[in-house]
Amino acid sequence: MGNERRNTTPLRSRVTTDGLDRAPHRAFMRGSGLSEEDIAKPMIGVVSTHGETSPCNANLGDQAAHAHAGVKEAGGTPRAFTTISVSDGISMNHQGMKCSLMSRELIADSIELVMRGHAYDGLVGFGGCDKNLPAIIMAMVRCNAPSVFVFGGSTLVGQWRGKPVSVLDTYEGAGAVMTGAMSREDLEDLERAAMPTIGACPGQFTANTMGMVSEVLGIAPLGSSMIPAVYAERDSVARKAGGMVMDILERGGPLPRDLITRKSLENACAIVAATGGSTNAGMHISAIAHEAGITFTMDDVGAVFERTPLIGNLRPGGAYYAIDVHRLGGVAVIIKELISGGFMHGDTLCLTGETLEQAVADAPAPDGEVIRPLSDAIDSSGGVIVLKGNLATEGAFIKVAGLKKRVHEGPARVFESEEDCMKAIRKQDYEPGDVIIIRNEGPKGGPGMREMLGPTAVLYGQGMGEKVALVTDGRFSGATRGMCIGYLSPEAAAGGLLALVQNGDRIRIDTNEARTMTLLVDEDELASRRARFEQAKPRKLAGAHEKYAALVGSAYAGAVTHSGAVEWPYDEVPND
């Protein structure tokens, strides 16, 4: 392709490279080893969350290096940089988890600042863990430069005593040890087997769910997300991604905001529902929509979840893993089936400029076991649904994929934090039938909206996963299963009714057609409680926690921290 471009729109990077008064800028570039020819080419950012913070990110630098080469081969000048990542797995079940969702905003902000500060012409991004996937996509939509996203892939599935296992089994194993159903020695063996390679968790947890979402939104290459992290074919996918961003730049599109439309957002929700994906995805989809200036709330997410059949027999609600989807033909198998049944829009765009329907035309049919045909769906509605009622007037998410008991009514057992709840769970200081309440863990109340896989997995490991319910204004992991309701909005710290619940109050949860969660306390009593209620004195915060708590909005709209649809201010070009 050389330096000739069919698209004549001025390159953003020319504001840093062209003109008399840009001599110092060019000096910095020459100091980085760039030649005259390099400086004349489009400047493409290549970002990853590579690091040693978790196995999810461990080989993203290698993948980014292949994209770097792909950009160069296609006539661009690649500029590599990295950003942070907070591991949900390692921050789980302690105060560090408050940093996880916060990191989504910081990652998006950091990429925006590099892209704006250096006026790069395009971006290739590699993410590998729960929050950095949506964060990189959010940054791409915010900057609206030619962009290609690649999920770094999941770990291979562990094998333990002749059965497949993942890290989820170790969480649940901890609960089994507490009840005496498993020995510590067995748990130690399981721990060593659960994650045999680098990569993200292998089930349909948040990372793989958002990997699928990235393909459906059209911002990732089709066929890329389900390839295991350690497979050699990832090298060629990454190299092609580098070439793709240059193709998009040459053509002038499609740009991220051409790809992120109401229809593509509905498609993203459909892939989550059809595969029993993570409840986190609903909130992330709303946040991505926000970057494009589209209001897409929990209600919009829930409407798609409601009408989309569950056809993916995937962990944690089902039996199979990401690698099994890859062996069948990837996400395209599911997309084609959903389009054929009218559950997904086929006319949205992909990176190549094709429509989604055109791009999956040659995909094979479902195998009937890992992915069911629509004619033999596992359930008539999605694996994740929205509940409403006086306890959640805006809404709350629950994953019902694999849930055997769909209605629960019982007395509230109230805890003011995750730590307080875990103390009781470790001692099994609760009763079958209880509705365990963990409040003050929402976006503002936490702050940071912690993920509750620790309590939910231990409950499951204790054999109580469907004998109690757990309700929180915090989040859940994509690996969570059982009668677990999270993202409750409005949260307790924002005046939600959750703040007024007392021990012993009856709560009814109906995940069948009613889709309700109701605090069974009469209005006079609630009015009396409101009159007496005093919000706890805010804790002294500082640093990132203070800034986040001051800015973050409701989970109902994605727990975002700015007003949305940021405009790029570079209309000026150097005169000299």
Summary of the structure (lengths in Angstrom):
residues: 576
radius of gyration: 23.8
end to end distance: 26.9
largest distance: 77.0
contacts: 2238
relative contact order: 0.12
helix: 42%
strand: 15%
